[in-house]
Amino acid sequence: MEGFTLAEDGTRLIYEVFVVDPVYLAEPVTQTHEWDYRPDIVPGEMDCDLDSARRHLTEF
């Protein structure tokens, strides 16, 4: 299960994930990540590295 929640102060997005897999995990795993709202940061551009991208492609 997973979900997103806006923090009470409205400045953070909270992502929570809960994983249960008795075959590969000895016990359930819970993780929480938080992202800050940063309107002062401008996303930068990056060139795509085609060789790296090809490693993640699969043919069906």
C-alpha positions as CSV (number, residue, x, y, z in Angstrom):
1,M,0.0,0.0,0.0
2,E,1.1,3.5,-0.6
3,G,-0.2,7.0,-0.1
4,F,0.6,10.7,-0.3
5,T,-0.4,13.2,2.4
6,L,0.0,17.0,2.5
7,A,1.6,18.1,5.8
8,E,-0.6,20.2,8.1
9,D,1.6,23.3,7.4
10,G,1.2,22.8,3.6
11,T,5.0,22.9,2.9
12,R,5.7,19.2,2.6
13,L,4.4,16.2,0.7
14,I,4.6,13.0,2.7
15,Y,4.9,9.7,0.9
16,E,4.3,6.5,2.8
17,V,4.7,2.9,1.5
18,F,4.0,-0.4,3.3
19,V,5.3,-3.6,1.7
20,V,4.4,-7.2,2.7
21,D,6.2,-10.1,0.9
22,P,6.6,-13.2,3.0
23,V,8.7,-14.9,0.3
24,Y,11.4,-12.2,0.2
25,L,11.0,-10.2,3.4
26,A,11.3,-11.5,7.0
27,E,8.8,-8.8,8.1
28,P,6.7,-6.0,6.6
29,V,8.6,-2.9,5.6
30,T,7.4,0.7,6.1
31,Q,9.1,3.7,4.6
32,T,8.3,7.4,4.8
33,H,9.7,10.1,2.5
34,E,9.1,13.8,2.7
35,W,9.5,16.4,0.0
36,D,9.7,20.1,0.8
37,Y,7.9,22.7,-1.2
38,R,10.6,24.8,-2.7
39,P,9.2,27.4,-5.2
40,D,12.6,29.2,-5.1
41,I,14.3,26.3,-6.9
42,V,14.1,26.2,-10.7
43,P,14.5,22.7,-12.3
44,G,17.6,22.4,-14.3
45,E,17.9,20.8,-17.7
46,M,20.0,17.7,-18.2
47,D,21.0,16.0,-21.4
48,C,19.8,12.4,-21.7
49,D,22.5,9.8,-21.6
50,L,21.2,7.3,-24.2
51,D,23.5,4.5,-23.2
52,S,22.3,4.7,-19.6
53,A,18.7,4.9,-20.8
54,R,19.0,1.8,-23.0
55,R,19.9,-0.3,-19.9
56,H,16.3,0.3,-18.6
57,L,14.5,-0.6,-21.8
58,T,13.1,-4.0,-22.3
59,E,11.6,-5.5,-25.4
60,F,8.3,-7.4,-25.1
